[in-house]
Amino acid sequence: MPSINPYLTFLGNCEDAFNHYKSVFGGEFTYVGRFGEMPPQEGQPPVSDDDKNKIMHISLPIGGGTTLMGSDTGGEWAPQTVIGNNITISVNADSKEQADRFFSQLSDGGRQTMPMNQTFWGDYFGMCTDRFQINWMISFNENAGKQA
């Protein structure tokens, strides 16, 4: 069954916010990635020294199968962040086909900000804004839920 998780976007204070959320909800971060860890992207300028330590992605499970996720705004591909529109709904699909269907239907009449594609972190992933101006992230990881 697909899962939905809130995704919060910050203006440079994501790490502080998530340390606060961790103190409130407990638990441990399952992932912390910084913009400086991203491989170079063709056609994109390198990450500035000011942005290298900012959060590219962070995940904090908060119980009941829900994960609070977030990042600092970054890159020219990112929508302009304004406090009030700084939340994105992240959907973890059960299959690549389901991810494509969700993405296609949600972006219809809206705009694709990052087309579905395999990522360096291992997920099949894309971002879009629907025709109602709601931001979505669609992700599929074929190894999610598998135990070694």
C-alpha positions in Angstrom: 0.0 0.0 0.0 1.4 3.5 -0.8 2.4 5.6 2.1 2.3 9.4 2.4 4.7 11.5 4.4 5.0 15.2 5.0 8.0 16.9 3.5 9.0 20.3 4.9 11.2 22.8 3.1 13.3 25.4 5.0 15.2 28.5 4.2 18.5 27.3 5.6 17.5 26.2 9.1 16.3 22.6 8.3 18.9 21.0 10.6 17.9 23.1 13.6 14.2 22.4 13.0 14.8 18.7 12.7 16.9 18.6 15.8 14.0 20.2 17.6 11.5 17.7 16.1 13.8 14.9 17.2 13.7 16.3 20.8 9.9 16.4 20.6 9.2 13.0 18.9 12.3 11.0 19.9 13.9 8.5 17.6 16.9 8.7 15.3 17.4 10.2 11.8 17.4 7.4 9.2 19.1 9.6 6.7 20.9 12.9 6.7 22.3 14.1 3.4 23.9 17.5 2.6 24.0 19.4 -0.7 27.8 19.1 -0.7 27.5 15.3 -0.9 25.6 15.4 -4.2 27.5 14.4 -7.3 28.0 17.1 -9.9 24.9 17.5 -12.1 25.3 18.1 -15.8 24.2 21.6 -16.8 24.0 22.8 -13.2 26.5 25.1 -11.4 28.4 23.5 -8.6 27.0 23.8 -5.1 28.3 27.0 -3.5 30.4 26.9 -0.3 27.6 28.6 1.5 25.2 25.8 0.6 27.4 22.7 0.9 26.5 22.0 4.6 22.8 22.7 4.1 20.4 19.7 4.3 19.5 18.1 1.0 17.3 15.5 2.7 16.6 14.3 6.2 14.2 11.7 7.5 12.9 11.2 11.0 10.4 8.3 11.7 7.8 9.6 14.1 5.8 6.4 14.7 2.9 4.6 13.1 4.8 4.2 9.8 5.0 8.0 9.2 8.3 9.7 8.5 8.8 13.4 8.7 11.1 14.5 5.9 12.6 17.8 5.0 15.4 19.8 3.3 16.7 23.3 2.9 15.7 24.9 -0.4 18.4 24.6 -3.0 19.2 24.5 -6.7 17.6 26.3 -9.5 15.1 23.4 -10.0 13.6 23.9 -6.6 10.4 25.9 -6.4 10.7 29.3 -4.7 10.1 28.6 -1.0 7.8 30.9 0.9 6.8 30.2 4.4 3.3 28.9 4.0 4.0 26.9 0.8 7.0 25.0 2.3 5.3 21.6 2.5 5.3 18.9 -0.1 3.5 15.6 0.1 5.9 12.7 -0.4 4.3 9.4 -1.7 6.2 6.1 -1.6 4.8 3.9 -4.3 4.6 0.1 -4.3 6.0 -0.2 -7.8 7.7 1.7 -10.6 4.5 1.5 -12.6 2.5 2.9 -9.8 5.0 5.7 -9.3 4.8 6.6 -13.0 1.0 6.6 -12.8 0.8 8.8 -9.7 3.4 11.2 -11.3 1.6 11.4 -14.6 -1.8 12.0 -13.1 -0.6 14.5 -10.5 1.4 16.5 -12.9 -1.4 16.6 -15.6 -2.4 20.3 -15.8 0.5 21.2 -13.5 4.2 21.2 -14.0 7.0 18.7 -13.7 9.8 20.1 -11.6 11.9 17.0 -11.7 10.9 14.2 -14.1 10.8 10.6 -12.8 14.2 9.1 -13.1 16.6 6.8 -11.2 18.6 8.9 -8.6 22.1 8.6 -7.1 20.5 7.6 -3.7 18.8 4.6 -5.3 15.2 5.6 -5.6 13.1 6.1 -8.7 12.0 9.6 -8.0 10.3 12.7 -9.4 8.8 16.0 -8.3 5.8 18.0 -9.6 3.3 20.7 -8.7 -0.3 19.8 -9.5 -2.8 22.1 -11.1 -4.0 23.1 -7.6 -0.4 24.3 -6.8 0.3 21.4 -4.3 3.8 20.1 -4.4 4.4 16.3 -4.7 7.4 14.0 -4.5 6.9 10.5 -5.9 9.3 7.8 -5.0 9.8 4.1 -5.5 12.6 2.0 -3.9 12.6 -1.6 -4.9 14.6 -2.5 -1.8 12.2 -0.8 0.6 10.9 -3.2 3.2 13.3 -6.0 2.2 15.5 -7.5 4.8 18.9 -8.9 4.0 
